[in-house]
C-alpha cells in the first residue's frame, strides 16, 4: 500500500469529504482488501471511507443499509491521472467503444465529454445520475450499492481526430499497430472513435455506469462494440496474491509498481513532451496528453480445451512459472527474480528458451514495460462446442511503440503460449490526463 493510500482517508476526514461511519464489526479490513484486490498496485486514488458511499444512502432515508468496506470504497474522479489505470484490479468491468454519429464533430464531442465526465464524477462518488438539467433520471439499478470502487476511464481512438478536425493534434503513438501472426482480428470489434473503460467491485454498479454513459451518448455517438469481463472479488480470500487467468495461471507478477523507479516515465506521458518518446509528438500541440497514458486493448481468446489437455508440468514449462504459486521454475517465490541462466541436471535451461515469462520479461526486451490491467471474459459456448473465453487484455504505457509493440514482436517469434491463444480484436486509445476540478476529460484537446 502506498503512502498516499494510507494517508487518503484521514486527510479526507480532516477536509470533511470522508465523514462516513466506521466499518461495521466483522467487515473486511481495508489493508486486507487492497492487498487482495489485484496485481496493478494501490495508489492514492481510492478512499476507503464510507463517506464516499453516502450519496445513494441519502436518497433512500427509509433504507439505511450499512455498506461493507467493499461497497464504501471510493475512487476519485479528479486528479493528475484518470482513475482506472493504476487502481487495483476490479471484480467487474466493461469495455465500450463508440463512433461519433454522422454529422457530429468537435462541438458535439466536447458536449458529450462534458456530460460523460459529470456522470462519471457523480457515479464514482456514489451519487445518482442526473440529466443535463440536473433532474434525477437514475434507473435505481445501484441505488443502495455505494461506489464500490467504481472507475470510469475515457480515451480517444485514431479516427476521433479525423471526425473532429483535429488531425494536427493526433499523436503518432496512435499509428496502427503492426500485424502479428496470432492476429485473427474482427474489424467490427476493433478500434473506435471513443473508448470507455468501466470497473467496479459490484456487478450492478458497473452495469449501472454502462447504462448511464450509453444514455448520455444519446444521438452523438453510437456503440461500436462492448465487452464485459471479471476478476476475483476483493475480500474473497485473505491471502494477497496476484490474480489468476482462465488458464489457471497467476497473471501479472512482473507488472511494474507505482513504487518502482521510473514507473511514471514508463506509464504516463510527461508534461510538454507529447508521448515522451516520439519527437514528432513534442510541443504545445500535444500538451493535452500530459499526465495521460496509451491503452492497448486486445481481446485474446484462450483455446482452453487444447490447454487443458496438457499436464501441469507441461503447462508450467510453457509459462516458465509454477502453477500453484507463480514462482519461477528457477526457484523461490512468486516475487523472486527469474534466473534465466539456470540449468537443470540434464543441462537444459530450467526456464525454457521459449517460455512465455522469459520472452516477455523486460530483461529480454530492452527494458520495455507496460502495466497490464486485464479482465477475464466468458461469452458462452461457440458453435464447435469450445468455450468463447479468454482475456480482455488492457495494458498502459507512455508509448505503445516502446511498450506493447516490442514485447509482442518478441512473443510473435516463438512464444510457447502462442498455439493456445488467438487475438480476435484490437484497439489503441489515447487516454488524456485527469480532469481538474471544474474541467471535463479531454477539455485541453477539444477547447484549445
C-alpha positions as semicolon CSV with decimal commas, in nm:
position;residue;x (nm);y (nm);z (nm)
1;X;0,000;0,000;0,000
2;X;0,145;0,337;-0,096
3;X;0,192;0,621;0,150
4;X;-0,067;0,820;-0,043
5;X;-0,317;0,541;0,005
6;X;-0,251;0,521;0,378
7;X;-0,295;0,893;0,420
8;X;-0,604;0,928;0,200
9;X;-0,878;0,853;0,449
10;X;-0,753;1,065;0,742
11;X;-0,693;1,356;0,506
12;X;-1,042;1,321;0,361
13;X;-1,186;1,318;0,709
14;X;-0,996;1,634;0,801
15;X;-1,128;1,801;0,488
16;X;-1,484;1,690;0,556
17;X;-1,506;1,467;0,249
18;X;-1,476;1,132;0,424
19;X;-1,714;1,161;0,716
20;X;-1,885;0,822;0,695
21;X;-1,930;0,595;0,995
22;X;-1,673;0,334;1,085
23;X;-1,700;-0,001;0,908
24;X;-1,929;-0,246;1,087
25;X;-1,781;-0,517;1,305
26;X;-1,661;-0,810;1,101
27;X;-1,610;-0,604;0,785
28;X;-1,304;-0,686;0,576
29;X;-1,018;-0,458;0,677
30;X;-0,913;-0,202;0,420
31;X;-0,549;-0,313;0,431
32;X;-0,651;-0,672;0,370
33;X;-0,895;-0,574;0,097
34;X;-0,643;-0,378;-0,107
35;X;-0,381;-0,645;-0,066
36;X;-0,620;-0,892;-0,225
37;X;-0,764;-0,664;-0,489
38;X;-0,521;-0,721;-0,771
39;X;-0,182;-0,701;-0,933
40;X;-0,184;-0,344;-1,053
41;X;-0,082;-0,196;-0,718
42;X;-0,252;0,056;-0,493
43;X;-0,234;0,432;-0,546
44;X;-0,373;0,737;-0,375
45;X;-0,682;0,738;-0,597
46;X;-0,905;0,525;-0,376
47;X;-1,065;0,620;-0,046
48;X;-1,182;0,352;0,192
49;X;-1,404;0,585;0,394
50;X;-1,772;0,506;0,399
51;X;-1,840;0,877;0,345
52;X;-1,791;0,828;-0,028
53;X;-2,091;0,597;-0,032
54;X;-2,332;0,826;0,147
55;X;-2,487;0,960;-0,172
56;X;-2,712;0,668;-0,253
57;X;-2,799;0,607;0,111
58;X;-2,910;0,970;0,140
59;X;-3,152;0,923;-0,148
60;X;-3,324;0,645;0,045
61;X;-3,356;0,752;0,411
62;X;-3,610;0,473;0,459
63;X;-3,347;0,215;0,367
64;X;-3,030;0,295;0,560
65;X;-2,841;-0,014;0,450
66;X;-2,494;-0,032;0,601
67;X;-2,216;-0,074;0,345
68;X;-1,916;-0,301;0,391
69;X;-1,565;-0,188;0,304
70;X;-1,608;-0,327;-0,048
71;X;-1,920;-0,119;-0,110
72;X;-1,797;0,201;0,051
73;X;-1,458;0,230;-0,119
74;X;-1,446;0,528;-0,350
75;X;-1,210;0,618;-0,635
76;X;-1,155;0,988;-0,703
77;X;-1,260;1,133;-1,038
78;X;-1,039;1,444;-1,035
79;X;-0,662;1,413;-1,031
80;X;-0,341;1,420;-1,231
81;X;-0,429;1,089;-1,397
82;X;-0,763;0,934;-1,479
83;X;-0,887;0,663;-1,245
84;X;-0,880;0,301;-1,358
85;X;-0,514;0,290;-1,469
86;X;-0,317;0,211;-1,154
87;X;-0,610;0,114;-0,932
88;X;-0,622;-0,245;-0,801
89;X;-0,795;-0,495;-1,029
90;X;-1,172;-0,471;-1,005
91;X;-1,414;-0,763;-0,994
92;X;-1,634;-0,649;-1,284
93;X;-1,559;-0,449;-1,594
94;X;-1,697;-0,325;-1,923
95;X;-1,501;-0,201;-2,223
96;X;-1,703;0,001;-2,474
97;X;-1,607;0,176;-2,797
98;X;-1,826;0,440;-2,960
99;X;-1,824;0,601;-3,303
100;X;-1,942;0,959;-3,341
101;X;-2,272;0,976;-3,528
102;X;-2,279;1,120;-3,882
103;X;-2,269;1,498;-3,860
104;X;-2,126;1,504;-3,508
105;X;-1,798;1,692;-3,484
106;X;-1,576;1,870;-3,235
107;X;-1,855;2,074;-3,075
108;X;-2,075;1,771;-3,020
109;X;-1,781;1,565;-2,896
110;X;-1,696;1,834;-2,639
111;X;-2,054;1,842;-2,515
112;X;-2,053;1,461;-2,485
113;X;-1,727;1,455;-2,290
114;X;-1,870;1,721;-2,059
115;X;-2,180;1,506;-1,996
116;X;-1,979;1,189;-1,953
117;X;-1,737;1,350;-1,709
118;X;-2,021;1,488;-1,497
119;X;-2,190;1,149;-1,487
120;X;-1,867;0,966;-1,406
121;X;-1,789;1,207;-1,122
122;X;-2,133;1,156;-0,967
123;X;-2,140;0,778;-1,001
124;X;-1,784;0,734;-0,873
125;X;-1,888;0,932;-0,564
126;X;-2,187;0,704;-0,509
127;X;-2,446;0,959;-0,619
128;X;-2,729;0,901;-0,870
129;X;-2,710;1,008;-1,232
130;X;-2,887;1,325;-1,345
131;X;-2,979;1,464;-1,686
132;X;-2,841;1,781;-1,842
133;X;-3,086;1,999;-1,649
134;X;-2,987;1,843;-1,317
135;X;-3,305;1,638;-1,288
136;X;-3,274;1,291;-1,139
137;X;-3,301;1,031;-1,415
138;X;-3,129;0,748;-1,232
139;X;-3,257;0,398;-1,306
140;X;-3,209;0,283;-0,946
141;X;-3,006;-0,021;-1,053
142;X;-2,738;0,053;-0,795
143;X;-2,943;0,265;-0,557
144;X;-2,812;0,112;-0,233
145;X;-2,479;-0,026;-0,350
146;X;-2,238;0,260;-0,279
147;X;-1,949;0,347;-0,512
148;X;-1,786;0,001;-0,486
149;X;-1,452;0,131;-0,623
150;X;-1,619;0,238;-0,949
151;X;-1,376;0,386;-1,201
152;X;-1,460;0,531;-1,542
153;X;-1,177;0,598;-1,788
154;X;-1,209;0,777;-2,124
155;X;-0,990;0,758;-2,434
156;X;-0,976;0,872;-2,797
157;X;-0,905;0,647;-3,095
158;X;-0,717;0,740;-3,411
159;X;-1,033;0,812;-3,611
160;X;-1,166;1,052;-3,346
161;X;-0,921;1,316;-3,466
162;X;-1,042;1,294;-3,825
163;X;-1,407;1,320;-3,721
164;X;-1,339;1,629;-3,508
165;X;-1,099;1,811;-3,741
166;X;-0,807;1,766;-3,503
167;X;-0,568;1,558;-3,714
168;X;-0,290;1,807;-3,643
169;X;-0,308;1,711;-3,277
170;X;-0,322;1,336;-3,326
171;X;-0,016;1,166;-3,171
172;X;0,193;0,928;-3,379
173;X;0,154;0,688;-3,087
174;X;-0,193;0,619;-3,231
175;X;-0,048;0,489;-3,558
176;X;-0,182;0,142;-3,648
177;X;-0,014;-0,148;-3,474
178;X;0,189;-0,383;-3,696
179;X;0,030;-0,717;-3,780
180;X;0,115;-1,020;-3,566
181;X;0,095;-1,390;-3,652
182;X;-0,162;-1,459;-3,378
183;X;-0,400;-1,194;-3,515
184;X;-0,746;-1,308;-3,624
185;X;-0,893;-0,960;-3,583
186;X;-1,259;-0,875;-3,623
187;X;-1,273;-0,518;-3,755
188;X;-1,623;-0,469;-3,614
189;X;-1,492;-0,534;-3,262
190;X;-1,174;-0,329;-3,301
191;X;-1,077;0,038;-3,270
192;X;-1,340;0,314;-3,243
193;X;-1,359;0,694;-3,210
194;X;-1,413;0,690;-2,833
195;X;-1,331;0,430;-2,571
196;X;-1,465;0,388;-2,218
197;X;-1,337;0,151;-1,951
198;X;-1,566;0,085;-1,654
199;X;-1,457;-0,112;-1,350
200;X;-1,621;-0,178;-1,013
201;X;-1,629;-0,433;-0,735
202;X;-2,006;-0,477;-0,770
203;X;-2,166;-0,604;-1,091
204;X;-2,474;-0,382;-1,060
205;X;-2,262;-0,071;-1,004
206;X;-2,061;-0,148;-1,319
207;X;-2,373;-0,216;-1,526
208;X;-2,539;0,099;-1,389
209;X;-2,245;0,308;-1,511
210;X;-2,259;0,139;-1,851
211;X;-2,627;0,223;-1,893
212;X;-2,587;0,581;-1,772
213;X;-2,300;0,655;-2,011
214;X;-2,477;0,493;-2,303
215;X;-2,784;0,707;-2,235
216;X;-2,564;1,017;-2,212
217;X;-2,426;0,944;-2,558
218;X;-2,780;0,994;-2,692
219;X;-2,760;1,080;-3,062
220;X;-2,398;1,200;-3,050
221;X;-2,226;0,861;-3,050
222;X;-2,325;0,504;-3,120
223;X;-2,185;0,188;-2,962
224;X;-1,935;0,021;-3,194
225;X;-1,857;-0,274;-2,965
226;X;-1,885;-0,369;-2,600
227;X;-1,713;-0,641;-2,397
228;X;-1,759;-0,745;-2,036
229;X;-1,516;-0,914;-1,800
230;X;-1,441;-1,011;-1,443
231;X;-1,167;-1,077;-1,187
232;X;-1,153;-1,227;-0,841
233;X;-1,377;-1,046;-0,593
234;X;-1,184;-0,835;-0,340
235;X;-1,213;-0,985;0,007
236;X;-1,287;-1,334;-0,126
237;X;-0,957;-1,455;0,019
238;X;-0,734;-1,321;0,293
239;X;-0,422;-1,427;0,105
240;X;-0,294;-1,133;-0,100
241;X;-0,200;-1,283;-0,434
242;X;-0,179;-1,180;-0,794
243;X;-0,493;-1,265;-0,993
244;X;-0,529;-1,583;-1,195
245;X;-0,647;-1,603;-1,554
246;X;-0,878;-1,865;-1,706
247;X;-0,581;-2,092;-1,777
248;X;-0,536;-2,112;-1,401
249;X;-0,206;-1,926;-1,414
250;X;-0,112;-1,639;-1,183
251;X;-0,109;-1,348;-1,425
252;X;0,064;-1,014;-1,375
253;X;0,356;-1,098;-1,145
254;X;0,601;-0,886;-1,344
255;X;0,380;-0,577;-1,352
256;X;0,569;-0,255;-1,277
257;X;0,463;-0,098;-0,947
258;X;0,399;0,270;-0,872
259;X;0,680;0,249;-0,616
260;X;0,931;0,137;-0,882
261;X;1,192;0,382;-1,004
262;X;1,087;0,524;-1,341
263;X;0,728;0,400;-1,314
264;X;0,570;0,732;-1,414
265;X;0,809;0,774;-1,707
266;X;0,717;0,432;-1,843
267;X;0,342;0,455;-1,792
268;X;0,245;0,824;-1,812
269;X;0,310;1,097;-2,067
270;X;0,523;1,375;-1,915
271;X;0,430;1,742;-1,942
272;X;0,536;1,919;-2,259
273;X;0,656;1,607;-2,436
274;X;0,363;1,452;-2,621
275;X;0,422;1,079;-2,588
276;X;0,752;1,150;-2,420
277;X;0,931;0,934;-2,677
278;X;0,843;1,047;-3,028
279;X;0,994;1,381;-3,130
280;X;0,709;1,431;-3,377
281;X;0,470;1,444;-3,082
282;X;0,656;1,711;-2,887
283;X;0,538;2,065;-2,838
284;X;0,225;2,259;-2,740
285;X;0,001;2,071;-2,985
286;X;0,034;1,761;-2,769
287;X;0,026;1,912;-2,420
288;X;-0,329;1,778;-2,384
289;X;-0,179;1,433;-2,325
290;X;0,031;1,541;-2,024
291;X;-0,040;1,304;-1,736
292;X;-0,217;1,067;-1,974
293;X;-0,132;0,720;-2,100
294;X;-0,192;0,498;-2,401
295;X;-0,413;0,191;-2,370
296;X;-0,364;-0,109;-2,595
297;X;-0,677;-0,325;-2,583
298;X;-0,675;-0,681;-2,716
299;X;-0,943;-0,947;-2,693
300;X;-0,739;-1,265;-2,655
301;X;-0,927;-1,592;-2,684
302;X;-0,778;-1,880;-2,491
303;X;-0,803;-2,221;-2,656
304;X;-0,885;-2,381;-2,323
305;X;-0,973;-2,728;-2,450
306;X;-0,624;-2,760;-2,601
307;X;-0,456;-2,604;-2,299
308;X;-0,629;-2,831;-2,050
309;X;-0,504;-3,139;-2,234
310;X;-0,150;-3,053;-2,120
311;X;-0,015;-3,189;-1,795
312;X;0,053;-2,934;-1,522
313;X;0,427;-2,987;-1,572
314;X;0,393;-2,906;-1,943
315;X;0,179;-2,601;-1,871
316;X;0,444;-2,475;-1,631
317;X;0,715;-2,512;-1,892
318;X;0,505;-2,317;-2,143
319;X;0,469;-2,032;-1,895
320;X;0,801;-2,061;-1,712
321;X;0,637;-2,042;-1,367
322;X;0,482;-2,287;-1,122
323;X;0,105;-2,303;-1,146
324;X;0,045;-2,339;-0,773
325;X;0,214;-2,020;-0,657
326;X;0,352;-1,835;-0,961
327;X;0,715;-1,884;-0,859
328;X;0,966;-1,903;-1,147
329;X;1,082;-2,252;-1,238
330;X;1,431;-2,141;-1,135
331;X;1,310;-2,138;-0,773
332;X;1,192;-1,911;-0,494
333;X;0,854;-1,745;-0,451
334;X;0,629;-1,553;-0,691
335;X;0,828;-1,233;-0,643
336;X;1,171;-1,396;-0,677
337;X;1,354;-1,278;-0,985
338;X;1,390;-1,530;-1,265
339;X;1,731;-1,690;-1,304
340;X;1,725;-1,709;-1,682
341;X;2,065;-1,884;-1,699
342;X;1,995;-2,165;-1,453
343;X;2,021;-2,514;-1,599
344;X;1,894;-2,845;-1,465
345;X;2,087;-3,173;-1,415
346;X;2,029;-3,252;-1,782
347;X;2,198;-2,929;-1,887
348;X;1,879;-2,779;-2,025
349;X;1,754;-2,438;-1,916
350;X;1,515;-2,469;-1,620
351;X;1,307;-2,188;-1,772
352;X;1,281;-2,297;-2,138
353;X;1,408;-2,058;-2,403
354;X;1,055;-2,022;-2,546
355;X;0,873;-1,987;-2,212
356;X;0,626;-1,700;-2,204
357;X;0,770;-1,547;-1,887
358;X;1,121;-1,547;-2,031
359;X;1,032;-1,394;-2,367
360;X;0,807;-1,124;-2,219
361;X;1,046;-1,022;-1,940
362;X;1,189;-0,667;-1,953
363;X;1,540;-0,817;-1,943
364;X;1,475;-0,975;-2,282
365;X;1,307;-0,667;-2,430
366;X;1,548;-0,383;-2,369
367;X;1,361;-0,279;-2,056
368;X;1,029;-0,237;-2,240
369;X;0,750;-0,237;-1,985
370;X;0,375;-0,190;-1,970
371;X;0,121;-0,200;-1,691
372;X;-0,116;-0,491;-1,755
373;X;-0,466;-0,450;-1,614
374;X;-0,689;-0,712;-1,777
375;X;-1,028;-0,870;-1,722
376;X;-1,115;-1,232;-1,793
377;X;-1,422;-1,296;-2,009
378;X;-1,657;-1,580;-2,098
379;X;-1,913;-1,527;-2,372
380;X;-2,071;-1,870;-2,386
381;X;-2,001;-2,177;-2,596
382;X;-1,910;-2,147;-2,964
383;X;-2,081;-2,347;-3,237
384;X;-1,800;-2,604;-3,230
385;X;-1,856;-2,664;-2,858
386;X;-1,547;-2,478;-2,738
387;X;-1,569;-2,201;-2,476
388;X;-1,554;-1,844;-2,608
389;X;-1,339;-1,733;-2,318
390;X;-1,011;-1,562;-2,251
391;X;-0,862;-1,228;-2,160
392;X;-0,969;-0,871;-2,225
393;X;-0,611;-0,756;-2,227
394;X;-0,558;-0,389;-2,138
395;X;-0,208;-0,251;-2,099
396;X;-0,089;0,101;-2,025
397;X;0,229;0,278;-2,131
398;X;0,369;0,619;-2,224
399;X;0,419;0,496;-2,581
400;X;0,280;0,168;-2,721
401;X;0,565;0,150;-2,972
402;X;0,810;0,128;-2,681
403;X;0,587;-0,078;-2,453
404;X;0,345;-0,322;-2,613
405;X;0,486;-0,348;-2,967
406;X;0,845;-0,466;-2,899
407;X;0,725;-0,723;-2,644
408;X;0,455;-0,856;-2,876
409;X;0,701;-0,877;-3,165
410;X;0,931;-1,085;-2,949
411;X;0,643;-1,311;-2,843
412;X;0,543;-1,341;-3,206
413;X;0,875;-1,502;-3,291
414;X;0,848;-1,809;-3,071
415;X;0,635;-1,785;-2,757
416;X;0,536;-2,133;-2,637
417;X;0,198;-1,992;-2,537
418;X;0,107;-1,877;-2,890
419;X;-0,055;-2,208;-3,003
420;X;-0,304;-2,174;-2,716
421;X;-0,427;-1,817;-2,776
422;X;-0,580;-1,612;-3,056
423;X;-0,603;-1,232;-3,075
424;X;-0,954;-1,153;-3,202
425;X;-0,990;-0,776;-3,155
426;X;-0,758;-0,481;-3,109
427;X;-0,750;-0,108;-3,042
428;X;-0,517;0,169;-2,929
429;X;-0,652;0,473;-2,744
430;X;-0,503;0,799;-2,621
431;X;-0,621;0,846;-2,263
432;X;-0,570;1,209;-2,154
433;X;-0,462;1,309;-1,807
434;X;-0,718;1,350;-1,534
435;X;-0,955;1,647;-1,522
436;X;-0,900;1,923;-1,267
437;X;-1,192;2,040;-1,056
438;X;-1,438;2,217;-1,285
439;X;-1,295;2,057;-1,601
440;X;-1,402;1,760;-1,810
441;X;-1,180;1,488;-1,955
442;X;-1,032;1,595;-2,289
443;X;-1,107;1,965;-2,240
444;X;-0,748;2,066;-2,314
445;X;-0,778;1,897;-2,655
446;X;-1,129;1,997;-2,751
447;X;-1,131;2,359;-2,636
448;X;-0,777;2,476;-2,703
